[in-house]
Amino acid sequence: MTSQIILRLALLGVLYFAIALCTGAAMGILRELLLAPQFGKVTALLLELPIVLTLLWYASRLIYFPATRKVYSLQGLILSGGLALVTLLLADWLIGVLALGRTQEAILQHWGTTVGVIGLAAQILFGAFPALQGLLAQRSRDYDY
């Protein structure tokens, strides 16, 4: 990979992260205000996740596989999705500490709860979407690799 491609993939990863952060924040507010009081935190999260993951699947498709048919290697898609995932996890941690006043221990303990494990699994899936779509594109021969 050339440095231009690496830079482009890094920028795409940051864009993908920003879309995920905004989507997750908006849906998280709705989840906590509307769904969690009625259904509980776990059920509310399970109701929210299909919507969020569907939106992020399409966002990934638009970002990494535009109509111009620009093609990235599977390795590049893995790295860019990984950058988006790490940036999202870091932002999640920073929001917890700086905006919500949580301690590191509280954040780590949260990841051990049912809601935390489901949320972390969804975040990992988000990071894998670009590579998964690259594999699907290879199999369907939509793109020449």
C-alpha positions as a Markdown table, in Angstrom:
| # | Residue | x | y | z |
|---|---|---|---|---|
| 1 | Met | 0.0 | 0.0 | 0.0 |
| 2 | Thr | 1.2 | 3.4 | -0.8 |
| 3 | Ser | 1.3 | 6.3 | 1.7 |
| 4 | Gln | -1.6 | 8.0 | -0.2 |
| 5 | Ile | -3.8 | 4.9 | 0.1 |
| 6 | Ile | -2.9 | 4.5 | 3.8 |
| 7 | Leu | -3.8 | 8.2 | 4.4 |
| 8 | Arg | -7.0 | 7.8 | 2.5 |
| 9 | Leu | -8.0 | 4.7 | 4.5 |
| 10 | Ala | -7.1 | 6.5 | 7.8 |
| 11 | Leu | -9.3 | 9.4 | 6.8 |
| 12 | Leu | -12.1 | 7.0 | 5.8 |
| 13 | Gly | -11.7 | 5.2 | 9.2 |
| 14 | Val | -12.1 | 8.6 | 11.0 |
| 15 | Leu | -15.1 | 9.4 | 8.9 |
| 16 | Tyr | -16.7 | 6.0 | 9.7 |
| 17 | Phe | -15.9 | 6.5 | 13.4 |
| 18 | Ala | -17.6 | 10.0 | 13.4 |
| 19 | Ile | -20.7 | 8.6 | 11.8 |
| 20 | Ala | -20.8 | 5.8 | 14.3 |
| 21 | Leu | -20.3 | 8.2 | 17.2 |
| 22 | Cys | -23.1 | 10.5 | 16.1 |
| 23 | Thr | -25.4 | 7.6 | 15.3 |
| 24 | Gly | -24.7 | 5.9 | 18.6 |
| 25 | Ala | -25.1 | 9.0 | 20.6 |
| 26 | Ala | -28.4 | 9.9 | 19.0 |
| 27 | Met | -29.8 | 6.4 | 19.3 |
| 28 | Gly | -28.4 | 6.0 | 22.8 |
| 29 | Ile | -30.2 | 9.1 | 24.0 |
| 30 | Leu | -33.5 | 7.8 | 22.6 |
| 31 | Arg | -32.8 | 4.3 | 24.1 |
| 32 | Glu | -32.2 | 5.7 | 27.5 |
| 33 | Leu | -35.1 | 8.1 | 27.5 |
| 34 | Leu | -37.7 | 6.1 | 25.7 |
| 35 | Leu | -37.0 | 2.4 | 25.8 |
| 36 | Ala | -35.0 | 1.7 | 28.9 |
| 37 | Pro | -37.6 | 3.0 | 31.4 |
| 38 | Gln | -40.2 | 0.8 | 29.9 |
| 39 | Phe | -38.3 | -2.4 | 28.9 |
| 40 | Gly | -35.1 | -2.3 | 30.9 |
| 41 | Lys | -31.5 | -1.7 | 29.8 |
| 42 | Val | -30.8 | -5.0 | 28.1 |
| 43 | Thr | -34.1 | -5.2 | 26.1 |
| 44 | Ala | -33.7 | -1.5 | 25.2 |
| 45 | Leu | -30.2 | -2.2 | 23.8 |
| 46 | Leu | -31.4 | -5.3 | 21.9 |
| 47 | Leu | -34.2 | -3.2 | 20.3 |
| 48 | Glu | -31.8 | -0.4 | 19.4 |
| 49 | Leu | -28.9 | -2.4 | 18.0 |
| 50 | Pro | -30.5 | -3.7 | 14.8 |
| 51 | Ile | -31.3 | -0.2 | 13.8 |
| 52 | Val | -27.8 | 1.2 | 14.7 |
| 53 | Leu | -26.0 | -1.7 | 13.0 |
| 54 | Thr | -28.1 | -1.5 | 9.9 |
| 55 | Leu | -27.3 | 2.2 | 9.6 |
| 56 | Leu | -23.6 | 1.6 | 10.1 |
| 57 | Trp | -23.6 | -1.3 | 7.6 |
| 58 | Tyr | -25.0 | 1.1 | 5.0 |
| 59 | Ala | -22.6 | 3.9 | 6.1 |
| 60 | Ser | -19.7 | 1.5 | 5.7 |
| 61 | Arg | -20.9 | 0.5 | 2.2 |
| 62 | Leu | -21.2 | 4.2 | 1.1 |
| 63 | Ile | -17.8 | 5.1 | 2.6 |
| 64 | Tyr | -15.7 | 2.2 | 1.5 |
| 65 | Phe | -17.4 | 1.2 | -1.7 |
| 66 | Pro | -18.6 | 4.3 | -3.4 |
| 67 | Ala | -20.2 | 4.5 | -6.8 |
| 68 | Thr | -16.8 | 5.3 | -8.3 |
| 69 | Arg | -15.8 | 1.6 | -7.6 |
| 70 | Lys | -12.6 | 2.7 | -5.8 |
| 71 | Val | -11.2 | -0.6 | -4.6 |
| 72 | Tyr | -9.3 | -1.2 | -1.4 |
| 73 | Ser | -7.5 | -4.3 | -0.4 |
| 74 | Leu | -8.9 | -6.5 | 2.4 |
| 75 | Gln | -5.8 | -5.6 | 4.5 |
| 76 | Gly | -6.6 | -1.9 | 4.0 |
| 77 | Leu | -10.3 | -2.5 | 5.0 |
| 78 | Ile | -9.2 | -4.4 | 8.1 |
| 79 | Leu | -6.8 | -1.6 | 9.1 |
| 80 | Ser | -9.3 | 1.2 | 8.5 |
| 81 | Gly | -12.2 | -0.6 | 10.3 |
| 82 | Gly | -9.7 | -1.3 | 13.1 |
| 83 | Leu | -8.8 | 2.3 | 13.3 |
| 84 | Ala | -12.5 | 3.3 | 13.5 |
| 85 | Leu | -13.1 | 0.7 | 16.2 |
| 86 | Val | -10.1 | 1.8 | 18.4 |
| 87 | Thr | -11.1 | 5.4 | 17.9 |
| 88 | Leu | -14.7 | 4.6 | 18.9 |
| 89 | Leu | -13.6 | 2.7 | 22.0 |
| 90 | Leu | -11.3 | 5.5 | 23.0 |
| 91 | Ala | -14.1 | 8.1 | 22.5 |
| 92 | Asp | -16.4 | 5.9 | 24.5 |
| 93 | Trp | -13.9 | 5.7 | 27.4 |
| 94 | Leu | -13.2 | 9.5 | 27.2 |
| 95 | Ile | -16.9 | 10.3 | 27.3 |
| 96 | Gly | -17.4 | 8.0 | 30.3 |
| 97 | Val | -14.5 | 9.6 | 32.2 |
| 98 | Leu | -14.8 | 13.3 | 31.2 |
| 99 | Ala | -18.5 | 13.8 | 30.5 |
| 100 | Leu | -20.1 | 11.2 | 32.8 |
| 101 | Gly | -17.5 | 11.2 | 35.6 |
| 102 | Arg | -17.0 | 7.5 | 35.6 |
| 103 | Thr | -13.8 | 5.9 | 36.9 |
| 104 | Gln | -11.7 | 3.5 | 34.8 |
| 105 | Glu | -12.8 | 0.7 | 37.2 |
| 106 | Ala | -16.4 | 1.6 | 36.6 |
| 107 | Ile | -16.0 | 1.5 | 32.8 |
| 108 | Leu | -14.2 | -1.8 | 33.0 |
| 109 | Gln | -16.9 | -3.2 | 35.3 |
| 110 | His | -19.5 | -2.0 | 32.9 |
| 111 | Trp | -17.9 | -4.0 | 30.0 |
| 112 | Gly | -18.4 | -7.1 | 32.2 |
| 113 | Thr | -22.2 | -6.6 | 32.5 |
| 114 | Thr | -24.7 | -8.0 | 30.0 |
| 115 | Val | -25.2 | -4.6 | 28.5 |
| 116 | Gly | -21.5 | -3.9 | 28.3 |
| 117 | Val | -20.7 | -7.3 | 26.6 |
| 118 | Ile | -23.5 | -6.8 | 24.1 |
| 119 | Gly | -22.4 | -3.2 | 23.4 |
| 120 | Leu | -18.7 | -4.3 | 23.0 |
| 121 | Ala | -19.7 | -7.1 | 20.6 |
| 122 | Ala | -21.7 | -4.6 | 18.5 |
| 123 | Gln | -18.7 | -2.2 | 18.4 |
| 124 | Ile | -16.4 | -5.1 | 17.3 |
| 125 | Leu | -19.0 | -5.9 | 14.6 |
| 126 | Phe | -19.0 | -2.3 | 13.5 |
| 127 | Gly | -15.2 | -2.4 | 13.1 |
| 128 | Ala | -15.5 | -5.6 | 11.0 |
| 129 | Phe | -18.1 | -4.2 | 8.6 |
| 130 | Pro | -15.7 | -2.8 | 6.0 |
| 131 | Ala | -13.7 | -6.1 | 5.8 |
| 132 | Leu | -16.9 | -8.2 | 5.8 |
| 133 | Gln | -18.2 | -6.1 | 2.9 |
| 134 | Gly | -14.9 | -6.4 | 1.1 |
| 135 | Leu | -15.2 | -10.2 | 1.4 |
| 136 | Leu | -18.8 | -10.2 | 0.2 |
| 137 | Ala | -17.7 | -8.0 | -2.7 |
| 138 | Gln | -14.9 | -10.4 | -3.6 |
| 139 | Arg | -17.3 | -13.3 | -3.5 |
| 140 | Ser | -19.9 | -11.6 | -5.7 |
| 141 | Arg | -17.3 | -10.2 | -7.9 |
| 142 | Asp | -18.7 | -6.7 | -7.7 |
| 143 | Tyr | -15.2 | -5.4 | -7.4 |
| 144 | Asp | -11.9 | -6.6 | -9.0 |
| 145 | Tyr | -9.3 | -7.3 | -6.4 |
